[in-house]
Amino acid sequence: MNLVYAPTAWLSLDKSIDFLQLQGVPENKISEIVQEAFEKAETLKKFPFIGQKETMLFSRKNRYRRLIIRFFKIVYFIEGENIFIVAFFDTRQDPEKLRSEFL
């Protein structure tokens, strides 16, 4: 399986980092969180169905799944041999932002 990061994944990651900074999270902790998220995303290559179905996005064309790391949600879908990462989302934000801003 291949990991493909959609442009929305990078945008959502930037916005999540901004959110963490506004919450006063130290830069070294933010780096740890981001590194952990990327490491967890890599596990999808071996176990693509490990994430639960993303219930907020059932009405969408793609069957989105989510993988939770601490308070981060990695949103992705599987198509053929590709796993498309579409968002990194801090779950302490308004959940409507996920639906409206990134997907």
C-alpha positions as CSV (number, residue, x, y, z in Angstrom):
1,M,0.0,0.0,0.0
2,N,1.1,3.6,-0.7
3,L,0.5,6.7,1.4
4,V,-0.7,9.7,-0.6
5,Y,-1.0,13.0,1.3
6,A,-3.7,15.2,-0.3
7,P,-3.2,19.0,-0.3
8,T,-6.0,19.2,2.3
9,A,-3.8,17.1,4.6
10,W,-1.0,19.7,4.6
11,L,-3.5,22.5,5.0
12,S,-5.2,20.9,7.9
13,L,-1.9,20.0,9.5
14,D,-0.9,23.7,9.3
15,K,-4.2,24.8,10.8
16,S,-3.9,22.2,13.6
17,I,-0.4,23.4,14.4
18,D,-1.7,27.0,14.6
19,F,-4.4,25.8,16.9
20,L,-1.9,24.1,19.2
21,Q,0.2,27.2,19.3
22,L,-2.8,29.3,20.2
23,Q,-3.5,26.9,23.1
24,G,0.1,27.6,24.3
25,V,1.5,24.1,23.6
26,P,5.3,24.4,23.5
27,E,7.0,23.9,20.1
28,N,8.9,20.8,21.2
29,K,5.6,19.2,22.2
30,I,4.0,20.2,18.9
31,S,6.9,18.5,17.1
32,E,6.4,15.3,19.1
33,I,2.7,15.3,18.3
34,V,3.3,15.8,14.6
35,Q,6.1,13.2,14.5
36,E,3.8,10.7,16.2
37,A,1.0,11.4,13.8
38,F,3.3,10.7,10.8
39,E,4.5,7.5,12.4
40,K,1.0,6.4,13.0
41,A,0.1,7.2,9.4
42,E,2.9,4.9,8.3
43,T,1.3,2.0,10.1
44,L,-1.6,2.3,7.7
45,K,0.6,0.8,5.0
46,K,0.4,-2.6,6.8
47,F,-3.0,-2.2,8.4
48,P,-5.1,0.1,6.3
49,F,-8.4,-0.9,7.9
50,I,-7.2,-0.3,11.5
51,G,-9.1,3.0,11.6
52,Q,-12.7,3.3,12.4
53,K,-15.2,4.6,9.9
54,E,-15.6,8.4,10.1
55,T,-19.3,8.8,11.0
56,M,-19.3,12.6,10.4
57,L,-18.5,11.9,6.7
58,F,-20.8,9.0,5.9
59,S,-22.7,11.0,3.3
60,R,-19.5,11.6,1.2
61,K,-18.6,9.7,-1.9
62,N,-15.4,8.2,-0.4
63,R,-15.6,5.9,2.6
64,Y,-13.5,7.9,5.1
65,R,-11.9,6.3,8.1
66,R,-10.1,7.9,11.1
67,L,-7.2,7.0,13.2
68,I,-6.9,8.7,16.6
69,I,-3.6,9.6,18.2
70,R,-4.0,11.4,21.5
71,F,-6.3,14.3,20.4
72,F,-5.4,14.2,16.7
73,K,-7.5,12.5,14.1
74,I,-6.0,11.3,10.8
75,V,-8.8,11.1,8.2
76,Y,-8.2,8.9,5.2
77,F,-9.7,6.7,2.6
78,I,-8.5,3.7,0.7
79,E,-8.7,3.4,-3.1
80,G,-7.0,0.5,-4.8
81,E,-3.4,0.2,-3.5
82,N,-3.4,3.8,-2.2
83,I,-4.3,5.3,1.2
84,F,-5.2,8.9,0.8
85,I,-4.6,11.0,3.9
86,V,-6.9,13.9,3.6
87,A,-6.8,15.6,7.0
88,F,-5.0,15.9,10.3
89,F,-7.4,17.3,12.7
90,D,-7.2,18.3,16.4
91,T,-10.4,16.9,17.9
92,R,-10.6,19.8,20.4
93,Q,-11.7,22.1,17.6
94,D,-15.2,22.5,16.4
95,P,-16.0,19.2,14.5
96,E,-17.8,21.2,11.8
97,K,-14.5,22.6,10.7
98,L,-13.4,19.2,9.6
99,R,-16.5,18.8,7.3
100,S,-16.5,22.4,6.0
101,E,-12.8,23.3,5.7
102,F,-11.0,20.3,4.6
103,L,-13.3,17.9,2.8
